[in-house]
Amino acid sequence: MKQLVECVPNISEGRDRGVIDAVTAVIAEVAGVRLLDVDPGADTNRTVITFIGPPDGVAEAAFRVVKRAGELIDMRRHKGAHPRHGSTDVCPFVPVRGITMDECAELARRVGRRIGDELGFPVYLYEAAATRAERRNLAYVRKGEYEALCNKLGTDEWRPDFGPNEWNERTARSGAINVSARGFLVAYNVNLNTRQKKIAGEIALDIKESGRAKRDPAGKIVKDSSGETVLEPGPYRLAACKAVGWVIPQYDRAQVSINLVDTSVTKPHQAFEACRQSARDRGVRVTGSELVGLIPEGDLLAAGKHYLKMAGQSAGVPRRQLIETAVQSLGLGDLGPFDPAAKVIEYQAGLGDGPLVSMTGREFVDELSSESPAPGGGSVSALCAAQSAALVAMVGNLTVGKKSYQHVQDRAGAIAERAQELKDFFLDAIDLDTEAFNRLLGCFGLPKATADQQLARDLAVAEATRGATRVPLSVLDKVPALLDLAAEIAEIGNQNSLSDAGVAVLTAMAAAEGAYYNVVVNLAALAGADQREAPDFAAETREAANRLLAACEATFLAARGAIRSRLERI
């Protein structure tokens, strides 16, 4: 799997487009790195830059961004509504695909060291890259903001992880650079129908994880024995949530500005609902919300499912419907048009549908019927599985909301949701199968004039063949679960759609047998290839394929028999 890392540097300039363009231009100089989003804010005087690519390329691009920003931004002249520490205030690395958080933390440390050594900027590591426990929290690292650096630098407590521990002409200009590895951070603002900053601030205190200052009966802030303010949770406290209230004159309204630092813990729709409850307590109303930068698709899908279920509807619908539900429910178009293609990180990174899945039905079948060997049986097997899953979801959705099936509403909805997930997996496999076959064909064109070239070619062919085998095996691996769902929805679902459930069972079995054929053919091709790197692959894969096919056949025969029996009674 190709490794992908996202980097989201925030530079302390949101007004001068010339400076912003000059900083982002360096990203295009690095091969394989793709600029996804540039989101400047005039009032915050800050620009969120997002790019993605392989680890080494992203590391190089991040260094160049920090270098260029340091050349063009003088922190001695910077003013803005957002907390900031340096010319590049934060530079987090985010694992997207094929890379762990620990690996991203090492990447952050490598880039941080280079910034300190080569540029002479103070660097603090935070979150997953932190070298001290107390520095995991960015708010702690950035305490006092840029203005406090002149007193912090030069002390042991605030010694940077990399770079100079002194306040001089260079560090006064650059400020400190905060580098980290973290999960997806979603910058998310909730809009209010008021211009009162105090109200927005109170809502922020109600929802933020750290809470608000505790007060005694006389209204005085309570301090602990060391003189620190005692904090207590607000009524709508959210984990992994940081928030402040501010007024944005450009929008003529107040906002609750939220950083969701781990959306596996708290998602945007949960923050939106917490703000809505707190706003209602204060006699104001939430009018919508705004995304700053990009968001993982999964967070919007979760919101769509939440609001559909709130309305008593099935959430087992296609992704585009879930996302449209999320956009409407969260009011993401409140301040302007919201385009998921521009705001969802997977879509921006080119991780959406492949070329085959994007074809019309006629285009795909025409391509299939041409003399080209791919797409072929492997892609068609994946398509059969996707169609089966779609039928299962359809029957589930036709069951939810029907009075006579009230007793199975929850289960039918759950089946529809799981079937949609499987459908998307199988759709991806349509293109993956063809891509794997094309890679194999490419290996046959490698040079073989010398013994070394012949060996290299043989090894490449063997690895590509194993890759071409893994795709249909992955399809076969998920068909037993699909058949279980098809059999269950045929039994409990809307009987007016029994024939659709029956076709789902048939197409699932066709997918299983077709995927099995492709596995076996590829394993046969391995017989003459060099197997020194994976000597047990063929035997283990054949055993797994036989076991999976047998499981599919047993479920298929039972389900088909039950469906035929019920059809005969109609």
N, C-alpha and C positions, 0 to 999 in steps of 0.2 A: 504494500500500500504506500502510495506517495505521501511523504511527510509534508504537512502544511502547518505553518505558524502564522498567527495574526500578530501584528504590532500596532499599538494605538498611542503614538506619542501625542501629547497635548502641548502645543507651543504657546507662549505668552504673547500672542499677537492675533487679534481678531478683527482689526480695522483696516490695516494697510494691505490691500490685495497684492501689491507688488512683492512685499516681503513673504506673504503666504505662498504665492506662486513660486518664488525663488527657492523656498525651503522644500516644497513638495516636488519641484522639478528634479531634485537629486535622486528621487526614488526610481524614476524611469531609467536612470543610468545603470541600474543593477539588473542583470539578466534574470528572468524568471520571477521577478517580483512585480506584483500588480497593485496599483493604487486603487483602493475601493471607494474611499469617501473622504471629502474635505468639508468640514462643517465649522465655519467661522461664526463667532458670536461677538457683535460689536459691544454690547453692554458688559459682557464678561471679559472682553478683550483677550480672547482665547480661541484657538482653533484645534479641533479634534481631527487628527489625521489617522486614517486606517489603511493599512496595506497588508498583503498576504503573500506567502510564497514559501519556498523551502527554507529550512533553518539558517543555513549559511548566508543565503541571499538576503533574508530578512535582517539578520544581524548586521550585515554590511550596510543595508539601506538605513537601518536605525542609527548607526554611527554617523552616517552622512547627514541625516536630518538634524541630529544633535549638533554636529559641527557647524552646519550652515545657519541654524537658528542662533547659535552662540555668536556667529559673526555679524548677524543682522539685527539682533534684539538686545537692547541695553536695558537691563532690569532696573537701573537707577531712574528710568523715566516711565516705568510701567505702572499703570493704574487699571483696575478692573474689578468687577463684582465677585469674581471667583477666587477662592484661595489659590495662591501660587508660591512657588519656591525658586524657580529659575527660568531661564530662557526656554528650555524644554522642561516643563514642570514635572511631567511623568512620562515614562517610557516603558510600558508593560508589554510582556510577551505572553501570548495566549495560545495554548495548544488547541489546534483545530482538528487534525486528523493524523493518525499514525505516529504521534509523539506524546510523551508523558509530561506531566507537570514538572517532575524532577529534571527532565531533560531541558525543559524551558527555563527552569531556574538556573541551570548551568549556563545556558545561553545568555541569560540576563547578567550573570556574574562576569562572563567573558566580555560582553559589550561594556559593562560598567567599568571593568578594569581598563579597557582600551580608552574609554572616555577620560578617565582619570589620568592615565599615563601619557596619552598623546595630545589631549586637549587642555589638560590642566584645570578641569572643572571638578569641584567637589561632587562626589557621587554617594548617595545613600541607597541601600538596597532595602526593599520592603516586601511585604506579603510572602509568597513562597520562596523568594530569593533571599530573604532577610538572613543576616548572620547573627542577629541578636533578637531574642524573643520580643523585647519591647518595641522593636522596629518593624514588626510585622504590620502594624497599623499605620497607614499613611498619615492619618491625622496627627499621630504622635511625632512622626518624622518631620512633618511640615509645621509643627507647633510654632506659632509666632510669625509664620510665613517668611517671605523674603526679608522683611524689615528686622527680624530677629537674628539673621545670620551673622551680622557683624559682631554680636556678642556670643553666639554659639560656637563659631569657628575659632579654633585655638584652644578649646577645652577638651579634656579627655572624654567627657560624657558625650560630646557631639562630634567626636572625630569621625570624619567620613569613612566609608568602607574603602573608597578609592579616591585618589586625587589629593590636593593640598588641604591641610587643616589650618588654613590661615585666611584672614580677610585682607585682600590686596586689590589692586586695580583690576586684575583679571577676574577674580571671584566676585567682586562687586558688580561687574558688568554681567557675568553669566548667571550669578546665583548658583543654587545647588540643583543637580539633576537627580531625580528619584527614579530608580530602575527596578523593575519587578518582574515576576512571573505570577500570573493569576488566571483564574477562570474568566469566563465572559463577564465583563462588567457592563451592565446596561445603564446608560445615562438617560434618565426618564423624568420629564417634567409634567406635573399635573396642573391644569389651568383652572383658575377660579374666577368667579364673576364679581371680583372685588379688586380694588387697587391698594388695599390695606396690607402692607408688608407684615404688620404685627399678626394679623389673622393667619397669613401663610406660615409665619414662623411658629405660631402655636400648633398648627396642624403638623408641621414638621416635627415638633417636639413630641406630639402624640404618637407618631409612627416610627421614629428612628430607634435603632436598637439601643443606643446608649442612654436614651431617655432624657429626662429633664432634671433640673436642680430641685432637690427636696427642700421644702420650706416648713418652718415651724408654724404653730397656730397664729403667731403674730405676722406671718408673711416673710420672715427673715430666712435667707438661705442657710441651710444647715451645713456645717463643716465637720470633717472627721478630725481625729486626734492630730493628724499631720497637717491640718489646714486645708485639705483638698475638699472641693465641693462634693457632697453626697448626691448621687444621682438615683432616680427612681424611674421605673418604666412608665411610659404613657399608656393610656387605655387601649391604644391600637398598635402597640409595639410590634415591629416586624424584625425578625432576625436578618442579619446580613444587609441591613438597610441604613444608609446615611442620608440625611435630608436637611435642607435649609429652606427658609422662605425668602423670597425676594420679589421685587416688582420689575417687570420688563417694560419700559416705556414704549418700545417698538410695538408691543402687543397690547398696550393699554390695559394691563391686568397684572395681578399677582400670580405667582406660580409657587408650587412646592417642588423644589429641585431635588431630585432623588438620584442617588447612586445605589443600584442594586449590585452589590459586590459578589454575589453568588446566586444566580437565578435558579440553581438547583434547590436552594433553600427558600427564597422568596421570589416570586415571579411578578412581572409588571401588573397583571390584572389584580393580584392580591394587594399591591401597593395602591392601585387605583381605587379599589373598594374601601381600603382603610382610610384614604383621603376623603372619600365620599361620605363615609360615616362621620368623620371628624368635622368636615365642613358643615354637615347637617346640624351637628351639635351647636355650631356657631352661627347658624342662620344664613350661611352662604351656600353656594352650589358649585360643584365641579362641572365644568362645561366641556371638558375634553382633555386630551393629553398630547404630549410631544416627545418624539424620540430624538435624541441627539446622537448622531453616529448610527451604528448598525446594531442589529439584534439577531440572535439565533432564531432560525425558523421555529424550533421547538417551543420557544416562549410564546410566539403568536399562536401556534397550534394549541397550546395549553389554554390560552385565553379563549380561543374559539370554542373549545370543548366545554369550558366552564360556563360560558354564557348560553350555549345551546342547552346544556343540562338544566341550567336555571329556568329555562323556558319550557322544560318538560319535553324537549326534542332529542332525537338521537344525535350523538356526536360522532357516529360512524359514517361520516361524509368525507368527500375528497378534500385534500389539503387546501385547494384554492377556496373552497367554501368555508373552511375553518378560518382561514386567514381573513377573508372578507368579513366574517362575523366578528373577528377580533378587532379589525380596523374600525368597524361601525360601533361596536360596543364600547371601545376605549376612547372613541372620539378622536382618533389619530388624524383626522382631516380637519380638526377644529381651526387650526392656524394656517392651513394651506393643504393642497393636494398631497396625499400620501401614496407613494408608489412602492409596493413591496419589492419590485425588481431592483429598486435603488437602495432599499433599507435593510433587506435580509442578507446576512453575510454569505450564506450558502449560494444564493443566487448571484451575488456580486462576484463571488470567487469561481463562478462557472461550474458549481457542483449541482446544478439543476438537471433537468432531463437531458439525456443524450440524444444524438442525432436520429437514431432509429425511433425512439419513443416519441420524438417531436414530429415525426411524419404523420400525414393523414393515413387512414386505413388503406386507401388505394395506393398511395406512394409506397407504403411498406410492402404490400403484396406484390406490386410491380417490381420493386427491388429484389424481393425474395425470388421472383420468377426469372430473373435475369441469369446470365451465365456466370456471374460472380459467385464464388463458393461461400461467401458470407454476406449477409446473414443466412443461416441455414437451420438445421434441425435443433441446435442448441437454443438459438434465439426463439424459435417457434415454441419449444417446450416451455421456456420462461413466459412467453406470451399466453400460452394455455393456462399456466398457473395463475397469472395475473387476472385473466378473464374469470377463472373459477372463483378467486378471492373477491372480485367485484360482484359476482352474482350472490355470494354469501352475504356480503355487506348489504346488497339490495334487499334481500329477503329479510335480513335483520331490521333494516330501516322501515320496511313495509309492515313489520310487526309492532314496532314501537308506536304508541299512540292509539292502538286499536283496543277498544273496550274488552272485546272477548279474549284478548291476550294480555290483560292487565297483570296476571300472575307471573308472566315471563318477561315483563318490560325491561327490567335491569339486565337480565342475562342476554336478551336479544340485542340490547344496545351495546353490551360489552363484546358480543360476538362481532357486531358490525365494526366496532372500533378496531379490534384485532385483525379483522379481515382487511381493513383499509391499510394497516401497517404491512401486512403480508403482500398485498397488492403492490404497494410501492417498492418493496424489496424485489419482487419478481420483475417489475418494470425496469428497474435498474439493471437486472441480470440480462435483459434483452441486449442492451448495448455492451455490457461487460463481456458477454460470450463472444460477440463479434470482434471486440477489441482484442481479446485474448487470442483468437484465431489469427487475426491480422499480425499480431506480434510474432506468432509462430512462423507465419509465412515469411516475415522479414528476416528471421534467423536463417532460413534456408538460403538466403542470398548472401550470407557472410562468406568472406574469402576462405579457401581451403587448399591453397597451393602448397603450403608447408605443413610439416607435422604439427607445429605449434598452432597454426591457424586452424587445422582440422580439429585439434583437441578443443580449442576455444569455441569453434562452431558447434561441435557435438555437445559441449556443456550448455551452450546457449539454447540449442534445440531442446535438450532434455528439460531445462528449467522452464522454457516457454510451453512445452507440452504439459508439464505438471500444472502450470498456470491455467492452461486451457481445460484441464481436467477439473480443477477446483471449482470453476464456475457452475457447470452442470451438477456437480456434487452438492454445491451449496443450495441449488434449487431443489434437488432431491431431498436434501436434509430437512427442508421446511414443509414439504408436501404432506407428511403424516399429520402434522398439526392442522394444516388446511383441510384435509379430509375429515378430521375429527370435528372441525367447526361446521363443515358442510353437512355432515351426518346429523349433528345436533340441531342445526337450524331447520333441517328438513323435518325433524321430529317435533320441535316445539314451536316453530315459526308459523307465519301466516300460511294456511293450507291452500289459499288461492294461488300461492306462488310455489307450490310443491314441485311443479315441473322445472322451475328455475333452480331450485335447490338440487334437483336431480341432475340437471345439466352441469351444475357446479361440481358434483361428485364425478361425473364422467370426464370433464375436462381436467380435473385435478389428477385423475389416474392417467390420462394421456400425457400430462406434463411429467408425471413420475416416470413412466416407462420411457418417454422420449429422453429425459435427462439421463436415465440409466444407460440407454444405448450410447449416448455421447461419452459418458464416463468410460464405458468398456472399449469403445473405439480408440479413445485417447490412450488408455492403458496399453492397448495392443501396439500402438505406435512407439511406446516407451521401450518395448522389448529390444529394439535394436539401438537404443540410445545409451550414452554413457551414464551409468547410475551411481557413480562414486559418491555424489553429494547427498543422495537420498535413497539408499539401497532398499529400504523397507516401504517406500511410498506406494509402489504398485500393489503389493499384497495387502497392506492396511486399507488402501482406498477401495480395492475390490471387495474386501470383507465388509466395509461400511456400506458400500452401495448395495450389496446383496441383502444385508440386514434391513436397510431402509426400504428397499423395494418390497420385501416380504411384508413389512409392517403396512405399507400402502395397500398391498393386495388384500390383506385381511380386512382392513377397515372398508375398503372399496366394496368388496363382495357383500359384507354385512349391510352397508348403507344402501347399495343398489337393490338388494333383496327387500329391505324394509320399504323403500320408496315404491318399488313395483307393487308390493302388496297393498299399500295405501292407495295407489293409483287405480288398482283394480276395483276398489270399493267405492270409487267416485261415481 
